[in-house]
């Protein structure tokens, strides 16, 4: 049974609440980026600056599958409400922070709530929308997620410039309260399925501590810490050991945090990897393109951020189109495959596109964005279509985890590679490499070559996605498509 709803629900009201929830979670991943120098100056914490972003991403990534399991046990409404409250309290703490350690600590709390916002909201759609129509709504959600992630730096820049960086967090309070009211009101008739009645606390501790250690090690690597740094090696080895123990424990547990049987499901495994690759490429473009335009092109930060606008608009367009086509045809594999191929082509085009060819860059970004947009809802719906109702929450959380991991790993790996490539291209540059490029234009041609190589590496990684999608065995989506008249009533 795909829609276990006892009483009629107002789908439009539900989707409005879920869109706002996902908007909060997604935009918080990137909204702080532009404000970091101002925050670090006011709180006297330049050495800890990068952790303001990393703390949120790591906490969000670790908490995501735990929220998925909790929502399967205690229901979507209760879990989503709890996640909103934790996120809002974290935002309040960030707005009031008087030191960098305080800010980082509250960003962790904010991330713990943020991990539930996106995963539980997307799982809620599976309870109120039939599979055949789910693609259309997941298309809306994926578009909002991508647009919010890309719009974050622009919003953060304007709030910081015209008001204060603290308003980046203050604005979450009224939005969080509105989202909480919408969720409580719209989901009050949604029954609790109670798929399982216990939480694997040992598994949760092993998973959280292991993944946190590995992600912190990767983040430190991306921030310039040496690969053989003793503390980094300790974090990496300890984290991998705990994750292996988590896998062993889960295989023996009667109610594991993440059922290992899900990974034996070929569709779930492939779609998670595809989403990981897509967000790896998404992060590489949304973070590295503005950096390329500033360091190699001499652009101002606000102008370089606006150059992402074609990508910002193309991703929701691709998500919307693929969602509509899924609802009409009942199929997802061809859409998923076409999106993966288009994203690879767009990535290659960005690598070879000269900085002064604006229109060529716009076309490449549109192709890339539409390709990524086609993959987001199709991978989500394919995963939900491949599991039982009792595992929808944790399966949806796994797809969210894959996206977050793709972003976190993308930031760490690509940042580290960028530093290495720039050092190789500019061996005589001073220790403050990025600052020297901002003030001295003599090394910009060499720097542009390093960025081109990095984009080619990202495109090469994305080329794995079509090969994986070809291995999928498509299962037609169940349920009748809703007519335009019915959709307007909902």
FIVOPA-9497 format. One record per atom (N, C-alpha, C): residue in three letters; y, z, x. Coordinates in pm, whole numbers, plus 50000, padded with zeros to 5 digits. Each point is the difference from the previous one (the first is absolute). Layout:
<sites>
ALAYZX ...
</sites>
This chain:
<sites>
UNK498805000050086 UNK501205000049914 UNK501235000050088 UNK500884990649980 UNK501134998250091 UNK501245007649957 UNK500095003549872 UNK501235006249953 UNK499675012149916 UNK499705011550060 UNK499565011749927 UNK501155007749940 UNK500774993749915 UNK501185006249940 UNK499715003149854 UNK500205012749962 UNK499655004249865 UNK501064995949899 UNK501255000350036 UNK501094996949909 UNK500844988750058 UNK500704992849912 UNK500844989150051 UNK501055005250097 UNK500234992450105 UNK500995003750100 UNK501074989350007 UNK501215004450030 UNK501114990750017 UNK499954994550142 UNK499434987950014 UNK499784994450132 UNK501334998050074 UNK501014995749928 UNK501304997550063 UNK500585012950057 UNK499885011149927 UNK500515012850047 UNK499205004750121 UNK498674998249994 UNK499155004150112 UNK500364992250126 UNK500104986849987 UNK500304991650116 UNK501385003450056 UNK500965003149914 UNK501345003850048 UNK499925012550086 UNK499245009949955 UNK499845012150078 UNK499294997650132 UNK498934991749995 UNK499244997350122 UNK500814991950101 UNK500804990749950 UNK500864992150089 UNK500995009250073 UNK500595009449927 UNK500955009350062 UNK499305008850103 UNK498785004449968 UNK499245008450093 UNK499724992350130 UNK499534987749987 UNK499674992050118 UNK501264996350077 UNK501094997849930 UNK501284997350066 UNK500385011650091 UNK499835012349951 UNK500335011850079 UNK499145000850126 UNK498684998049981 UNK499105001350113 UNK500184989150105 UNK500234987749954 UNK500084988750093 UNK501314999750077 UNK501095002649932 UNK501304998750065 UNK500205010950105 UNK499325011549981 UNK500185011150093 UNK499364997150136 UNK499114989950006 UNK499364996750127 UNK500974993350098 UNK501044993549948 UNK500884992350087 UNK501485003449985 UNK500385007849898 UNK501415002049970 UNK500725007750111 UNK499275008050078 UNK500635008450102 UNK500274992350130 UNK499354988450018 UNK500014993250130 UNK501414997550052 UNK500884994449918 UNK501344996450045 UNK500845012450029 UNK499725011049929 UNK500815012150014 UNK499585008850117 UNK498914996650069 UNK499475008850104 UNK501015003750109 UNK500774990450056 UNK500965003950104 UNK501035010249951 UNK500474998349877 UNK501005009349945 UNK499365013849979 UNK498785000149945 UNK499305012649977 UNK499785007450132 UNK499524992550101 UNK499715006150130 UNK501265005650065 UNK501144993249982 UNK501265004850059 UNK500455012849932 UNK499945000449866 UNK500475011749927 UNK499105012150021 UNK498684997650010 UNK499055011050014 UNK499585002350144 UNK500624992650092 UNK499745001750143 UNK498504998950031 UNK499424988549964 UNK498564998650018 UNK499584985850034 UNK500624993850098 UNK499664986250035 UNK498564998950051 UNK499515010350068 UNK498654999350054 UNK498945000149890 UNK500345005549883 UNK499045001149889 UNK500284989749890 UNK500914990950026 UNK500494991049896 UNK498884992049933 UNK499084994250078 UNK498984991249944 UNK499075007349904 UNK499875013150016 UNK499075007549916 UNK500505001749858 UNK501274997349976 UNK500525000849863 UNK499294989749912 UNK499704988350055 UNK499244989849927 UNK498515002650010 UNK499535002750122 UNK498565001550022 UNK499425011849922 UNK500755011049988 UNK499505011749928 UNK499674996549856 UNK500874992349936 UNK499764996049861 UNK498794990749991 UNK499944990050088 UNK498914990249994 UNK498645006550025 UNK499935008950100 UNK498735006550031 UNK499555008949884 UNK500915008249948 UNK499645009049890 UNK499614992049875 UNK500734989649972 UNK499724991549884 UNK498624993550013 UNK499694995150120 UNK498724993350022 UNK498835009649984 UNK500125011850059 UNK498925009849995 UNK499765005049857 UNK501085001949924 UNK499875005849865 UNK499494990249897 UNK500134987150024 UNK499714990049898 UNK498595001149941 UNK498924999750079 UNK498675000849937 UNK499725013349933 UNK500655010650049 UNK499805013249937 UNK500594999949860 UNK501184994149985 UNK500604998849867 UNK499134991449908 UNK499404989450056 UNK499124991649918 UNK498845007849943 UNK499385008450082 UNK498885008249954 UNK500475010349898 UNK501145006550025 UNK500525009949906 UNK500324993749865 UNK500494987750001 UNK500334993549872 UNK498744996349923 UNK498894997150070 UNK498734997649931 UNK499455012849937 UNK500315011450063 UNK499475012749950 UNK500895006049892 UNK501305000950027 UNK500915007349912 UNK500844991049910 UNK499864987050014 UNK500754990849914 UNK501234994550069 UNK500434988049956 UNK501134993350064 UNK501325007349973 UNK500205004649877 UNK501285006049964 UNK500285012650081 UNK499025009150008 UNK500205012550074 UNK500194997350148 UNK499204990950057 UNK500104997250143 UNK501324993250034 UNK500404990549916 UNK501254992950026 UNK501195009349986 UNK499945009049902 UNK501095009649982 UNK500125009250122 UNK498845004650052 UNK500025008650117 UNK500574992850122 UNK499614987350017 UNK500504992250113 UNK501514998149992 UNK500524997549880 UNK501464998349982 UNK500735012950034 UNK499465011449956 UNK500655012950026 UNK500045002950150 UNK498874997750071 UNK499965002450145 UNK500974990650071 UNK500014987449961 UNK500914990250060 UNK501465004049979 UNK500335004449880 UNK501395003849969 UNK500425012450077 UNK499095009850010 UNK500315012050078 UNK500214996550147 UNK499164991050051 UNK500194995550138 UNK501344993150020 UNK500414991949900 UNK501304993350007 UNK501155009950002 UNK499875010449918 UNK501045010449997 UNK500115006850137 UNK498855003250061 UNK500025006050132 UNK500634990950105 UNK499684987049993 UNK500604990550094 UNK501514999449986 UNK500485000049876 UNK501444999249976 UNK500745012350053 UNK499315011550004 UNK500635012450044 UNK499715003550145 UNK499194991850068 UNK499565003250137 UNK501195001650094 UNK499925010350085 UNK501085002850094 UNK499594997550145 UNK498784995550023 UNK499544997050134 UNK498944989049991 UNK499734993350113 UNK499024989450000 UNK498595005149970 UNK499545011350057 UNK498685005149962 UNK499885003049852 UNK501055005449939 UNK499975002349855 UNK499844987049924 UNK500774989950040 UNK499944987149932 UNK498604993950011 UNK499435000650118 UNK498654994350021 UNK498985007749916 UNK500125013349995 UNK499075007949919 UNK500074996649853 UNK501214998449948 UNK500154996349859 UNK499594985549974 UNK500114991450102 UNK499494986449986 UNK498484999949987 UNK499355009350068 UNK498545001549983 UNK499685003849856 UNK500725009949946 UNK499795004249861 UNK500264988349905 UNK501074992850026 UNK500334988449918 UNK498884989650005 UNK499444997750120 UNK498924990450015 UNK498735004349929 UNK499715013149999 UNK498835005049929 UNK500084996749851 UNK501205000949945 UNK500184995949860 UNK500024985049985 UNK500634993150097 UNK500104985449993 UNK498644993250003 UNK499015006150067 UNK498674994250002 UNK499374999049863 UNK500405008949909 UNK499464999549865 UNK500784991049906 UNK501284997850031 UNK500834991949909 UNK499424986149980 UNK499724993150111 UNK499614986049991 UNK498544998449956 UNK499095007750063 UNK498584998349971 UNK499655004149857 UNK500525011349954 UNK499685004749865 UNK500674991249895 UNK501214995450028 UNK500684991049906 UNK499214987149980 UNK499484994350109 UNK499234987749988 UNK498665002549933 UNK499405011650023 UNK498755003349931 UNK500235002049851 UNK501185005049963 UNK500325002149859 UNK499994986849923 UNK500454989450064 UNK499994986949934 UNK498584996349958 UNK499005003750082 UNK498614996849970 UNK499525007149874 UNK500665010949960 UNK499615007349880 UNK500684995249873 UNK501054992350013 UNK500764996149882 UNK500064984849978 UNK499544992350099 UNK500084985449990 UNK498614994150025 UNK499514990849913 UNK498704993650023 UNK500004992150130 UNK498824998350059 UNK499894993050128 UNK500644986349998 UNK499794992749890 UNK500504986349993 UNK501524999550009 UNK500655010649946 UNK501475000450002 UNK500555008050117 UNK499115006650074 UNK500465009050105 UNK500754992650110 UNK499604987650026 UNK500674992350104 UNK501484998349973 UNK500354997749873 UNK501414998149966 UNK500825012650032 UNK499485011549961 UNK500735012450024 UNK499965004050147 UNK498854997950067 UNK499955003050142 UNK500944990850077 UNK500234988049948 UNK500984991150060 UNK501405005949996 UNK500365005949884 UNK501305006649991 UNK500105011450102 UNK498935008250004 UNK500015011750087 UNK500084995950147 UNK499204990050039 UNK500014995650140 UNK501364994450038 UNK500634992949907 UNK501334994750027 UNK501025011050020 UNK499925010349915 UNK500915011450013 UNK499785007050133 UNK498735002050038 UNK499675006850125 UNK500594992550120 UNK499744987050006 UNK500484992250114 UNK501534999350002 UNK500614997949885 UNK501464999149993 UNK500655013150041 UNK499425011249954 UNK500555013050035 UNK499895002650150 UNK498874996250059 UNK499825002150144 UNK501034992250081 UNK500284987849958 UNK500944991750073 UNK501465003549968 UNK500235004849877 UNK501385003749962 UNK500405013550057 UNK499005008050043 UNK500295013350051 UNK501055000450110 UNK499854992050107 UNK501015000550108 UNK501414996449953 UNK500114990549907 UNK501324996149950 UNK500635011449922 UNK499215006149909 UNK500505011249921 UNK500385011750091 UNK499135003150096 UNK500285011050091 UNK501264997650081 UNK500224987650042 UNK501204996750076 UNK501265002049920 UNK500004995449875 UNK501205001349918 UNK500295014649964 UNK498945007749963 UNK500215014049967 UNK500535007750120 UNK499464997150119 UNK500445006950120 UNK501424996450037 UNK500354987249987 UNK501324995350041 UNK501095004849906 UNK499764999349869 UNK501065002849904 UNK499975014449947 UNK498885007150014 UNK499925013749948 UNK499515009450111 UNK498715002450005 UNK499395008350104 UNK498504997350001 UNK499375001950116 UNK498564997750005 UNK499245009449907 UNK500595011349968 UNK499335009649911 UNK499804994349860 UNK500854990549959 UNK499834993949867 UNK498754991349992 UNK499444996250114 UNK498724993049999 UNK498935008749934 UNK500155013350017 UNK499035009449942 UNK500505005849867 UNK501315002249990 UNK500535005549874 UNK499704990849882 UNK500044987050024 UNK499794990449891 UNK498605001149941 UNK499055005450077 UNK498635001449950 UNK499865010749894 UNK500935009549996 UNK499875011149904 UNK500124995349855 UNK501104993349961 UNK500064995349860 UNK498934989549971 UNK499704991250097 UNK498964990049977 UNK498635006549985 UNK499745010450081 UNK498725006949990 UNK499845007249867 UNK501075006449953 UNK499945006949870 UNK499814990049886 UNK500674988550009 UNK499824989649898 UNK498574994850001 UNK499464997650120 UNK498624995350010 UNK499035010349944 UNK500235012750027 UNK499135010549949 UNK500035000549848 UNK501194998549942 UNK500125000049854 UNK499284988049939 UNK500164988250060 UNK499344988149948 UNK498485001150009 UNK499515005350113 UNK498555001450018 UNK499435010049900 UNK500645011549986 UNK499495010149906 UNK500034995149856 UNK501024992449967 UNK500114995149863 UNK499064988649972 UNK499914990450091 UNK499234987849973 UNK498505002050018 UNK499595009450083 UNK498565001750026 UNK499405012149930 UNK500705005949905 UNK499475012149936 UNK498754997249917 UNK499824987549954 UNK498804996649922 UNK498884994250085 UNK500204999450131 UNK498984994350087 UNK498955010750030 UNK498744997849959 UNK498985010550020 UNK499595001350145 UNK499445011650034 UNK499465002750133 UNK498524996749999 UNK499564991450093 UNK498604995750002 UNK499095010250067 UNK500545008450089 UNK499225010150072 UNK498764993850063 UNK500244990250088 UNK498884993450067 UNK499195009950083 UNK500655009450065 UNK499345010650077 UNK500825012649983 UNK499375011450022 UNK500695012649973 UNK500175008650125 UNK499924993950117 UNK500175007650123 UNK500694991450104 UNK500705006750092 UNK500684993150109 UNK499295003550130 UNK499754989950081 UNK499365002050129 UNK501065004850100 UNK500235013150004 UNK501075005450083 UNK499714998450149 UNK498735001750039 UNK499654998150141 UNK500274985550042 UNK499574990749915 UNK500264985850028 UNK501494997050005 UNK500775006149910 UNK501454997749998 UNK500655004950130 UNK499555011750049 UNK500575005450125 UNK499634991150118 UNK498724995850007 UNK499574991450110 UNK500744986749998 UNK500124994249880 UNK500684987049988 UNK501475001250036 UNK500675010149943 UNK501445001550023 UNK500305002850147 UNK499275009250061 UNK500275003450139 UNK499644988550094 UNK498894993249973 UNK499584988850086 UNK500974988449993 UNK500364995949878 UNK500904988549985 UNK501395003450052 UNK500455012349976 UNK501325004150050 UNK500054999250152 UNK498965004950067 UNK499964999750146 UNK500044985850053 UNK499214991149940 UNK499964986050046 UNK501354993249977 UNK500605002249882 UNK501284993549970 UNK501135005450089 UNK499985012950028 UNK501035005550089 UNK499854994250141 UNK498754998650046 UNK499774994050131 UNK500514985650005 UNK499734992349893 UNK500464986149996 UNK501524999449990 UNK500595009249924 UNK501465000249986 UNK500675003350134 UNK499445009750072 UNK500545003450132 UNK499894988250097 UNK498894992649988 UNK499814988250084 UNK501084989749971 UNK500304997949870 UNK501044990549963 UNK501395004450041 UNK500175013150025 UNK501315005250041 UNK500155000750151 UNK499034994250073 UNK500144998950144 UNK499185009650082 UNK499225008849935 UNK499155009250075 UNK498854992150064 UNK499635003550123 UNK498974992650072 UNK498655001249931 UNK499214989350012 UNK498674999649939 UNK499105011150053 UNK500165003250129 UNK499135010150062 UNK500635013950000 UNK501055001949923 UNK500615013249988 UNK498955010149953 UNK499835011350070 UNK498935009549966 UNK500045004749855 UNK501195003349950 UNK500095004949862 UNK499644989049900 UNK500424987550031 UNK499654988949913 UNK498494997649998 UNK499385000650117 UNK498544998450007 UNK499295011049922 UNK500525012350010 UNK499415011149926 UNK500114997849850 UNK501184995549956 UNK500194997149858 UNK499054989049952 UNK499914989250076 UNK499174988649960 UNK498525003849996 UNK499515006350106 UNK498585003750006 UNK499675010449894 UNK500875009949986 UNK499785010249898 UNK500024994349859 UNK500964991049974 UNK500114993949869 UNK498794991549965 UNK499564991750095 UNK498834991549977 UNK498755008649977 UNK499875010950076 UNK498865009049981 UNK499985006049860 UNK501175004449952 UNK500075005949866 UNK499734989649891 UNK500444987850021 UNK499704989449902 UNK498514996849997 UNK499355000350116 UNK498554998050004 UNK499285011549928 UNK500485012250021 UNK499445011549929 UNK500224998749850 UNK501174994749962 UNK500284997749859 UNK498994990249939 UNK499714989150073 UNK499014990649951 UNK498635006249985 UNK499595008150100 UNK498705006849993 UNK499975009849884 UNK501085007649983 UNK500065009849891 UNK499974993049864 UNK500744988949987 UNK500064993049872 UNK498644994549959 UNK499204995850098 UNK498674994549969 UNK499065010849947 UNK500325012850024 UNK499165011149957 UNK500575007449880 UNK501244996749962 UNK500675007249891 UNK499654993949865 UNK499855008849899 UNK499704995149865 UNK501254994849930 UNK501175004250044 UNK501274995449942 UNK500994997350111 UNK499804989450080 UNK500864997550116 UNK501414996049961 UNK500935002950089 UNK501394995849978 UNK500094985049984 UNK499364992650089 UNK499924985449993 UNK498534996149999 UNK499454995849886 UNK498594995949996 UNK499744988550098 UNK499105002250096 UNK499724989550098 UNK499394987749937 UNK499455001749880 UNK499424988449931 UNK501064989549968 UNK501265004349991 UNK501064990349973 UNK500134990050115 UNK499765004650122 UNK500114991050115 UNK498824990450009 UNK498905003449930 UNK498874990749994 UNK500244989349894 UNK501045002149919 UNK500394989849902 UNK500824989550075 UNK499444988050011 UNK500614989550081 UNK501424996749955 UNK500214999549869 UNK501334996649948 UNK501025010650039 UNK499655012849984 UNK500915010850036 UNK500344999650148 UNK498984998450085 UNK500214999950145 UNK500904988450042 UNK499714988049948 UNK500794988350040 UNK501445001249950 UNK500195004349876 UNK501365000949945 UNK500835010550074 UNK499365011050043 UNK500735010150077 UNK500464994350134 UNK499124992450067 UNK500374994050128 UNK501104989549980 UNK499904992149893 UNK501024989849971 UNK501365006649978 UNK500045011149925 UNK501265007049978 UNK500535006150129 UNK499105005050084 UNK500425005250131 UNK500694989150080 UNK499394988250006 UNK500574988850076 UNK501334995649940 UNK500054999149866 UNK501224995549934 UNK501175009350030 UNK499765013249998 UNK501085009350027 UNK500315001050148 UNK499034997450084 UNK500264998950144 UNK501024988950023 UNK499794988649933 UNK500924988750015 UNK501335002849931 UNK499955006549885 UNK501205003449923 UNK500935008950083 UNK499425010550062 UNK500795009150082 UNK500554992950123 UNK499164991450060 UNK500464993050121 UNK501234991649972 UNK500054994149881 UNK501154991649966 UNK501195008349955 UNK499775010049915 UNK501125007649946 UNK500685008950104 UNK499265004050104 UNK500585008350105 UNK500464991650119 UNK499154990550043 UNK500274992950124 UNK500984988449985 UNK500064993849881 UNK500964989049985 UNK501455004750013 UNK500425010849930 UNK501375004850023 UNK500245004150145 UNK498985005750064 UNK500145003850140 UNK500174987750088 UNK499254989549971 UNK500144987450076 UNK501404994249982 UNK500505000349878 UNK501324994449972 UNK501105007850071 UNK499815013250014 UNK501005008250067 UNK499924998850153 UNK498785001150054 UNK499855000250146 UNK500074986150062 UNK499384990249932 UNK499974986550056 UNK501074990949942 UNK500525003649882 UNK501014991649936 UNK501385005949997 UNK500155012750038 UNK501315006450005 UNK500605003049864 UNK499195000649894 UNK500535002749866 UNK500255014949980 UNK500875003149904 UNK500245013849960 UNK498835004949914 UNK499775013149994 UNK498875005249923 UNK500014996049852 UNK501205000449936 UNK500054996649859 UNK499684985349976 UNK500484991150086 UNK499734985749986 UNK498534996950023 UNK499395006650098 UNK498594997550027 UNK499125004949886 UNK500375011249936 UNK499235005049887 UNK500064990349882 UNK501184993949979 UNK500144990549889 UNK499174987450022 UNK499664996750124 UNK499174988350026 UNK498595001649945 UNK499635012449965 UNK498695002549939 UNK499984996949851 UNK501164996549944 UNK500094997849855 UNK499004989749948 UNK499794988450067 UNK499004990649950 UNK498615006049989 UNK499625008250098 UNK498715006749995 UNK499965010249887 UNK501115007249981 UNK500105010049894 UNK499814993849862 UNK500554988249980 UNK499894993349870 UNK498674992649984 UNK499454994850110 UNK498784991949992 UNK498765008449971 UNK499945012150053 UNK498815008449978 UNK499815003549852 UNK501015005349930 UNK499795002549857 UNK499754987249920 UNK500594988850044 UNK499724987349932 UNK498524996550013 UNK499455001150121 UNK498584997250020 UNK499125009649923 UNK500365012949997 UNK499225009949925 UNK500034997049851 UNK501174996349949 UNK500124996849857 UNK499174987749964 UNK500104989550081 UNK499264987749972 UNK498495002350006 UNK499545007150102 UNK498565002350012 UNK499485008849888 UNK500815009849958 UNK499595008449888 UNK499874992149871 UNK500964991349975 UNK499934991549880 UNK498784990850004 UNK499774993950115 UNK498874990750013 UNK498675007349986 UNK499915012250052 UNK498785007849982 UNK499735002949853 UNK501055003749927 UNK499845002949859 UNK499584987549921 UNK500494988450042 UNK499704987649928 UNK498594995050031 UNK499615000350126 UNK498744994050042 UNK498845010050009 UNK500315012650019 UNK498945009850019 UNK499414999850140 UNK500624992850094 UNK499494998850137 UNK501075004550100 UNK499545004550115 UNK500925005150101 UNK499754994450140 UNK498784995550029 UNK499654996350137 UNK500854988550053 UNK500174989349921 UNK500774988550046 UNK501465003750024 UNK500555008849915 UNK501385004550018 UNK500135008450127 UNK499035008750020 UNK499985008450119 UNK499904991550127 UNK499134990149997 UNK499804991250116 UNK501244991750028 UNK500604994349896 UNK501214992150018 UNK501135008250057 UNK500125012649954 UNK501055008750052 UNK499795003350147 UNK498755002550039 UNK499715003350140 UNK500304988250092 UNK499674987949956 UNK500284988050080 UNK501514997850012 UNK500725001549888 UNK501454998150001 UNK500685010350090 UNK499535012549996 UNK500605010450084 UNK499804996950148 UNK498824994750035 UNK499744996450139 UNK500924988750045 UNK500154989949915 UNK500894988750032 UNK501445004950015 UNK500445008649908 UNK501355005350008 UNK500235008250126 UNK498995007850041 UNK500125007950122 UNK500124991350124 UNK499204989350005 UNK500094990750113 UNK501364993250004 UNK500484996049881 UNK501304993349992 UNK501125009250049 UNK499925013149968 UNK501025009350048 UNK499955001650151 UNK498814998750058 UNK499875001450145 UNK500634988250074 UNK499944988149944 UNK500514988150069 UNK501414996349954 UNK500525006849899 UNK501314996549944 UNK501135005050090 UNK500894991350044 UNK501165004450081 UNK500955008549916 UNK500705009050065 UNK500905009049929 UNK501154992749933 UNK500404988550053 UNK501154993049943 UNK499614990749884 UNK498724998949969 UNK499554991649888 UNK499845008749875 UNK501125003049936 UNK500005009549889 UNK499134995349884 UNK500154987449960 UNK499264995149884 UNK498504999450026 UNK499634996550123 UNK498585000050034 UNK499435014149994 UNK500795009550042 UNK499585014049994 UNK499865004749856 UNK500914995749914 UNK499925003649858 UNK498724994549938 UNK499704987350027 UNK498774993949946 UNK498765007450049 UNK499985003350130 UNK498865007250057 UNK499845013749936 UNK501115006949977 UNK499935013249937 UNK499544999249856 UNK500414989649928 UNK499564998349862 UNK498504997449994 UNK499514991150087 UNK498554997250004 UNK499235012750034 UNK500475007250099 UNK499365012550039 UNK500025010149885 UNK501155001549935 UNK500145009849893 UNK499144996849880 UNK499974987549958 UNK499154996149887 UNK498535002350035 UNK499634996750124 UNK498625002250042 UNK499605014649996 UNK500885008750050 UNK499725014349994 UNK499975004949855 UNK500944995149919 UNK500045004049860 UNK498744996349924 UNK499414988650033 UNK498754995949936 UNK498845009450035 UNK500035006150116 UNK498885008450044 UNK500035014049942 UNK501185005649974 UNK500105014049960 UNK499305002949866 UNK500404993749889 UNK499345003449873 UNK498574994949992 UNK499694988650061 UNK498644994749992 UNK499005009250070 UNK500375005450114 UNK499125009150072 UNK499815013049924 UNK501075004849938 UNK499915012349922 UNK499084998349879 UNK500214989449924 UNK499214997749879 UNK498554997150035 UNK499754992450106 UNK498634997250042 UNK499265012950034 UNK500695009450064 UNK499385012950033 UNK499685007949875 UNK500955001049908 UNK499785007549876 UNK498904993549915 UNK499894986850009 UNK498994992749924 UNK498595002350056 UNK499925004750125 UNK498705001150068 UNK499425014149995 UNK500745009849942 UNK499505013849999 UNK499915005149857 UNK499295011149984 UNK499875006349869 UNK501295007249963 UNK500135003249870 UNK501205006749952 UNK500215013350071 UNK498925007350029 UNK500115013150063 UNK500504999650143 UNK499964988250063 UNK500444998750138 UNK501294991950013 UNK500654996849889 UNK501204991750006 UNK501115007050078 UNK500165013149978 UNK501075007250068 UNK499854999850151 UNK498805003550050 UNK499795000550144 UNK499974985950059 UNK499494990149925 UNK499994986250050 UNK501424994650012 UNK500845003049900 UNK501394995850005 UNK500725007050115 UNK499685012750021 UNK500605007450112 UNK499594993950133 UNK498774994850009 UNK499564993550124 UNK500834987650029 UNK500354992349897 UNK500854988350022 UNK501405004350044 UNK500515010849940 UNK501305005250043 UNK499935005150143 UNK498905006750033 UNK499805004750137 UNK499974988450098 UNK499354989149960 UNK499924988250088 UNK501384994150026 UNK500844999549896 UNK501364995050017 UNK500795009050095 UNK499925013149975 UNK500755009450084 UNK499524999750144 UNK498684999150018 UNK499474999150136 UNK500474987250068 UNK500014989049925 UNK500494987550056 UNK501435001350047 UNK500845006849919 UNK501385002050039 UNK500145009350119 UNK499285011449995 UNK500115009850110 UNK499474994350131 UNK498844993449994 UNK499434994050120 UNK500884988450048 UNK500554992449904 UNK500884988950036 UNK501225004750077 UNK500645010749951 UNK501185005350069 UNK499645004650141 UNK498895007550011 UNK499625005650130 UNK499604989050099 UNK499104991149957 UNK499474989750090 UNK501074990050039 UNK500744995149902 UNK500984989650028 UNK501195005450080 UNK500385012649974 UNK501075005950080 UNK499595001250146 UNK498765004450021 UNK499505001250136 UNK499914986350069 UNK499494989949927 UNK499904986650055 UNK501384994250030 UNK500975002749911 UNK501354994850022 UNK500595005650128 UNK499865013050020 UNK500525006150123 UNK499354993850123 UNK498684998149994 UNK499274994150113 UNK500464985850028 UNK500144991849894 UNK500414986150016 UNK501434999050052 UNK500885008749950 UNK501394999850047 UNK500095004450147 UNK499215009850037 UNK499995004450140 UNK499504988950092 UNK499024992549950 UNK499484988950080 UNK501024988750009 UNK500724997449890 UNK500994989250000 UNK501275003850075 UNK500325013050001 UNK501235004750065 UNK499655011350097 UNK499364996750110 UNK499555010450094 UNK501145007850065 UNK501204994050008 UNK501125006550066 UNK500905007849904 UNK499605000549872 UNK500835006949901 UNK499965015050024 UNK501085007249964 UNK500015014650018 UNK499015007049908 UNK499845013150021 UNK499025007649922 UNK500324999449851 UNK501295000949965 UNK500394998949859 UNK500024985249961 UNK498824994649979 UNK499854985549981 UNK500754994949878 UNK499815006449885 UNK500604995049877 UNK501535001350003 UNK500485011050057 UNK501455001950010 UNK500624989450090 UNK499314996450109 UNK500544990150091 UNK500064986249935 UNK499034996749917 UNK500024987049932 UNK501124999349898 UNK500325011549937 UNK501085000249903 UNK501364997650067 UNK500155004750124 UNK501304999050067 UNK500114988150095 UNK498854994550042 UNK500004989150097 UNK499204988349944 UNK500664988649983 UNK499354988449938 UNK499194991650099 UNK500015003350127 UNK499354991450099 UNK498494999349984 UNK499395010349943 UNK498545000049988 UNK499494996049864 UNK500884994749915 UNK499594997349862 UNK499004988649988 UNK500104989850083 UNK499054988949994 UNK498595005050033 UNK499895007950105 UNK498705005750038 UNK499475009449892 UNK500935007749940 UNK499595009049893 UNK499474992349879 UNK500654988849969 UNK499544991849887 UNK498594994750026 UNK499704996650124 UNK498654995650034 UNK498975010949976 UNK500375012550030 UNK499095011249975 UNK499745001849851 UNK501054998749918 UNK499835001149855 UNK499134988749946 UNK500164988150051 UNK499164988749956 UNK498535002850027 UNK499705005250120 UNK498625003450032 UNK499455010549905 UNK500855009849967 UNK499575010749911 UNK499704994749859 UNK500854991049951 UNK499774994149868 UNK498724991749999 UNK499714993150111 UNK498754992450008 UNK498795009249996 UNK500105011550063 UNK498915009749996 UNK499785004849857 UNK501105002949930 UNK499915004349861 UNK499374989249912 UNK500424987350021 UNK499454988949922 UNK498514998150030 UNK499615001950126 UNK498594998850037 UNK499165010549928 UNK500535012149990 UNK499295010549925 UNK499864996349853 UNK501074994349942 UNK499954996449858 UNK499024988649972 UNK499684992150103 UNK499044989049982 UNK498595005049973 UNK499745012750025 UNK498695005749970 UNK499785001549849 UNK501105001949925 UNK499895002649856 UNK499314988649924 UNK500394987250019 UNK499304989349927 UNK498504999650030 UNK499615002750124 UNK498585000050035 UNK499255011049926 UNK500635011449982 UNK499365010949927 UNK499914997049851 UNK501074994449944 UNK500024997249857 UNK498944989749962 UNK499714990650089 UNK498954990249974 UNK498645006649980 UNK499825012150051 UNK498735007149986 UNK499875007449868 UNK501085000449920 UNK499965007249872 UNK499134992749898 UNK499285007849921 UNK499294994849884 UNK500815003849877 UNK500674990349941 UNK500945003149892 UNK499275004149873 UNK500545010249935 UNK499505004849873 UNK501114998349897 UNK499734992049899 UNK501064996649904 UNK500535012649932 UNK501315000349982 UNK500635011449935 UNK499645000349853 UNK499725012149953 UNK499625001449860 UNK501235002249913 UNK499834997449870 UNK501075002249905 UNK500764987549968 UNK500544999149880 UNK500774988449958 UNK501435001050048 UNK500604988850037 UNK501415000450037 UNK500875002849880 UNK501105007150022 UNK500945003349893 UNK500974988549981 UNK500284996649876 UNK500934989149974 UNK501415004550031 UNK500904990150007 UNK501405003150029 UNK500585009249894 UNK499664997549873 UNK500505008249891 UNK499515014450012 UNK498685001350033 UNK499455013550017 UNK500625007150117 UNK500234992650109 UNK500595006150119 UNK501405005049970 UNK500764992549922 UNK501365004249969 UNK500015012549914 UNK498955001449913 UNK499905012149916 UNK499665012350082 UNK499204997750109 UNK499595011450083 UNK501115004850090 
</sites>
